[in-house]
Amino acid sequence: MRAARGVALCILMLLLLAGQALASQVSHHRFHSELLGRDYPYTLYLPEGYHDSGLDYPVLYLLHGSFGSDRDWVTRGALKEIADRMIRQGRIPPALIVMPGSQSWWVDGHNEPARSAFLEELLPHVEEVWRVVPEREWRGIAGLSAGGYGTINFVLERPELFAAAAALSPASYYPLPPPNSSAREHAAFLTPEGRFDADLWQRLNYPTHLDSYLTQDYVVPLYLSAGNRDVFDAVGHARRLQAALDENQPGQVPLEVFSGGHTWRVWRASLGPALAFMFSYLQPPLSAEE
């Protein structure tokens, strides 16, 4: 009897270990950044079966908001639960989701070169260490609030890198952020004397890249969303951006308005539609033969 119980226990443990190997995983990583002079942190979502599939996957970079961290999308945004459900339902393909951490607004600001570190260090690191297809058609980017600001800047400046994007309540305020925006208190935009640098904001904001984007060959479909009670009028600013892009790429800049403010309730609600939109343009995983 005791031997039978021991065999049953071993079988149960093997089944549990097999389930863990097949289940999706969230893990935390870092590598040394020469540009930042410190470690660059990122949280990683791996789809079910990643380790045994032999596939190369599409990759989505998901940016956090002002004064946030690489763990926000998992701890507050229900990223794992939403991605698991959508993959299981066949609404999106299995993919890697990289959630980097930044101490800036994803720009080369007064405090650190976050833009350069993202483009020149994080992307090559991910494509070297993890099994992702290192081509535009398998690469997307999205973010909330300040991460939406960064997303829009990245796709308009470097459209050859990304095949789809989403900006949730993007903090791409024009011409300047409102008085209650945290941008006015963030080290990225503060002069050494502690004053908000309006000139730097305008040099780094998306209108700087708009003309060159509209004249080049690449088009990046962009999903926009915001809450109808957003204290920063993210809906109004998103509509301005939508109007600027819509003639260039009609039907590829949808704006979805949710009930709520500038909050995680809105961002969780819009994450699923944003993922569905982006992965309708991104390519699925590839086998080694492909």
C-alpha positions in Angstrom: 0.0 0.0 0.0 2.8 2.4 1.0 4.6 1.6 -2.3 1.4 2.3 -4.3 1.0 5.6 -2.6 4.6 6.5 -3.4 4.2 5.7 -7.1 1.0 7.8 -7.1 2.8 10.7 -5.5 5.6 10.5 -8.0 3.1 10.5 -10.9 1.3 13.5 -9.4 4.6 15.4 -9.1 5.5 14.6 -12.7 2.1 15.8 -13.9 2.5 19.0 -11.9 6.0 19.6 -13.3 4.8 19.0 -16.8 1.9 21.4 -16.3 4.3 24.1 -15.1 6.6 23.5 -18.1 3.6 23.9 -20.5 1.9 26.9 -18.7 2.7 30.5 -19.6 5.4 32.1 -17.5 6.1 35.5 -16.2 9.7 36.2 -15.1 11.9 39.2 -14.2 15.3 39.9 -15.9 18.0 42.5 -16.2 21.1 43.2 -18.2 23.8 45.8 -17.9 23.1 48.9 -20.0 26.2 50.9 -21.1 24.1 53.9 -22.0 22.3 54.0 -18.7 25.3 53.0 -16.6 23.1 50.6 -14.6 21.1 47.4 -15.1 18.1 47.6 -17.5 15.2 45.7 -16.0 12.4 44.0 -17.9 9.5 41.6 -17.1 8.9 38.9 -19.6 5.7 36.9 -20.5 6.5 33.6 -22.2 3.5 31.7 -23.8 2.6 28.2 -23.0 5.0 25.6 -24.5 7.7 28.1 -25.3 10.6 26.0 -24.1 9.6 22.9 -26.0 7.9 24.3 -29.2 11.0 25.0 -31.2 9.2 28.0 -32.6 10.3 31.6 -33.1 7.7 34.0 -31.9 6.3 37.5 -32.5 7.3 40.0 -29.8 5.3 42.9 -28.2 7.0 45.6 -26.2 4.6 46.9 -23.6 5.6 50.2 -21.9 4.5 51.4 -18.5 3.4 54.9 -17.4 5.0 57.8 -15.6 6.8 56.8 -12.4 5.9 53.2 -13.1 7.9 50.0 -13.3 8.4 47.0 -15.5 6.1 45.0 -13.2 3.0 47.2 -13.5 1.4 45.4 -16.4 1.5 42.1 -14.5 0.6 43.3 -11.0 -2.0 45.9 -12.0 -2.9 45.3 -15.6 -3.8 41.6 -15.5 -1.5 41.1 -18.5 -0.9 37.4 -17.9 -4.6 36.5 -17.4 -5.7 38.5 -20.4 -2.9 37.2 -22.7 -3.5 33.6 -21.5 -7.2 33.8 -22.2 -6.8 35.4 -25.7 -4.2 32.9 -26.8 -6.4 30.0 -25.5 -9.4 31.4 -27.4 -7.4 31.8 -30.6 -7.9 35.5 -30.7 -4.1 36.2 -30.7 -1.2 33.8 -31.5 1.3 32.7 -28.9 3.8 35.6 -28.5 6.5 37.0 -26.2 5.6 40.2 -24.3 8.4 42.3 -23.0 7.7 44.9 -20.4 10.7 47.1 -19.9 11.4 49.5 -17.0 12.3 53.1 -17.6 13.1 56.0 -15.2 12.3 58.4 -18.0 9.3 59.0 -20.4 11.0 56.8 -23.0 12.9 59.8 -24.3 16.5 60.9 -24.1 15.6 63.4 -21.4 17.5 65.4 -18.8 17.9 62.4 -16.5 18.8 59.5 -18.8 18.9 58.4 -22.5 15.9 56.1 -22.3 15.0 56.2 -26.0 18.5 55.3 -27.1 18.7 52.5 -24.5 15.4 51.0 -25.6 16.3 51.1 -29.3 20.0 50.3 -29.2 20.3 47.9 -26.3 16.9 46.4 -25.2 15.7 45.3 -28.7 19.0 43.7 -29.7 19.3 42.0 -26.2 15.8 40.5 -26.5 16.4 39.3 -30.1 19.7 37.7 -29.0 18.5 36.0 -25.8 15.0 34.9 -26.6 13.4 33.1 -29.6 11.7 35.9 -31.4 11.7 36.7 -35.1 13.9 39.7 -35.5 11.9 41.3 -38.3 9.5 44.2 -38.4 6.5 42.0 -39.3 6.8 40.1 -36.0 7.4 43.2 -33.8 4.8 45.4 -32.1 4.8 48.1 -29.4 2.2 49.5 -27.0 2.0 51.5 -23.8 -0.2 53.4 -21.4 -0.1 57.2 -20.6 3.6 58.1 -20.7 4.2 54.7 -22.3 1.7 55.7 -24.9 3.6 58.9 -25.5 6.8 56.7 -25.9 5.0 54.3 -28.2 3.8 57.1 -30.6 7.2 58.7 -30.7 8.9 55.3 -31.4 6.6 54.4 -34.3 6.6 57.8 -35.9 10.3 58.1 -35.7 11.2 54.5 -36.5 8.3 53.0 -38.4 10.6 50.5 -40.1 10.9 48.7 -36.7 7.2 48.1 -35.8 4.3 46.5 -37.8 1.6 47.6 -35.3 1.1 49.7 -32.2 -1.3 50.7 -29.5 -1.4 53.8 -27.2 -3.8 53.7 -24.2 -4.6 57.1 -22.8 -1.5 58.4 -24.5 0.1 61.4 -22.8 1.1 62.9 -26.1 -0.2 66.3 -25.1 0.0 69.2 -27.6 1.4 71.7 -27.5 2.3 71.2 -23.8 1.2 68.9 -21.0 -1.7 70.2 -18.8 -0.8 71.8 -15.5 -1.8 68.6 -13.6 0.3 66.3 -15.7 3.2 64.4 -13.9 5.4 65.3 -16.9 5.9 68.7 -15.3 7.4 67.0 -12.3 9.4 64.3 -14.0 13.2 64.4 -14.0 13.1 63.7 -17.8 11.8 67.2 -18.4 13.2 69.1 -15.5 16.2 71.5 -16.0 19.1 71.4 -13.5 17.3 74.3 -11.7 14.1 72.1 -11.4 12.0 73.9 -14.0 9.8 72.2 -16.6 11.6 72.4 -19.9 8.8 73.3 -22.4 11.3 73.5 -25.3 12.5 70.0 -24.6 8.9 68.7 -24.5 8.1 70.2 -27.9 11.3 68.9 -29.4 10.6 65.4 -28.2 6.9 65.2 -28.7 5.4 63.4 -31.7 4.7 66.4 -34.1 8.5 66.5 -34.5 8.4 63.2 -36.3 5.1 63.6 -38.1 6.2 65.2 -41.4 8.9 62.6 -42.0 6.5 59.7 -41.1 3.9 60.9 -43.5 6.4 61.1 -46.4 8.1 57.6 -46.0 6.9 54.2 -47.2 6.1 52.4 -43.9 2.7 52.6 -42.3 2.1 51.5 -38.7 -1.5 50.7 -37.8 -2.2 52.4 -34.4 -5.0 51.6 -31.9 -5.9 54.4 -29.6 -8.0 54.4 -26.5 -8.9 56.7 -23.6 -11.5 57.1 -20.8 -14.4 59.5 -21.2 -13.6 61.1 -17.9 -9.8 61.4 -18.3 -8.6 64.4 -16.3 -5.9 65.1 -18.9 -8.4 65.1 -21.9 -6.6 62.1 -23.4 -9.6 61.6 -25.7 -9.1 65.1 -27.2 -5.4 64.7 -27.7 -5.9 61.2 -29.2 -8.4 62.6 -31.6 -5.9 65.3 -32.7 -3.4 62.5 -33.5 -6.0 60.4 -35.2 -6.9 63.3 -37.5 -3.2 63.9 -38.3 -2.7 60.2 -39.4 -6.1 59.1 -40.7 -5.7 60.5 -44.3 -2.3 58.7 -44.6 -3.7 55.4 -43.3 -7.5 55.4 -43.4 -9.2 52.9 -41.1 -5.9 52.0 -39.4 -6.1 54.5 -36.5 -9.2 53.5 -34.5 -10.0 55.4 -31.3 -12.0 53.5 -28.7 -13.5 55.5 -25.8 -14.1 53.7 -22.5 -16.1 54.7 -19.4 -13.6 55.9 -16.8 -10.7 58.1 -16.2 -6.9 58.0 -16.5 -6.9 54.7 -14.5 -6.0 51.0 -14.6 -9.7 50.2 -15.0 -9.6 51.8 -18.5 -6.2 50.3 -19.4 -7.3 46.8 -18.4 -10.5 47.1 -20.4 -8.6 48.3 -23.5 -5.7 45.9 -23.3 -7.7 43.0 -24.9 -8.9 45.1 -27.9 -5.4 46.5 -28.3 -3.8 43.1 -28.4 -6.5 41.8 -30.9 -5.8 44.9 -33.1 -2.1 44.6 -33.1 -1.9 40.9 -33.6 -4.2 41.1 -36.6 -1.2 42.8 -38.3 1.7 40.9 -36.7 2.8 37.5 -38.2 2.4 34.3 -36.2 5.2 32.1 -34.8 7.5 30.4 -37.3 9.0 26.9 -37.2 12.7 26.4 -37.7 12.1 25.2 -41.3 10.1 28.3 -42.1 
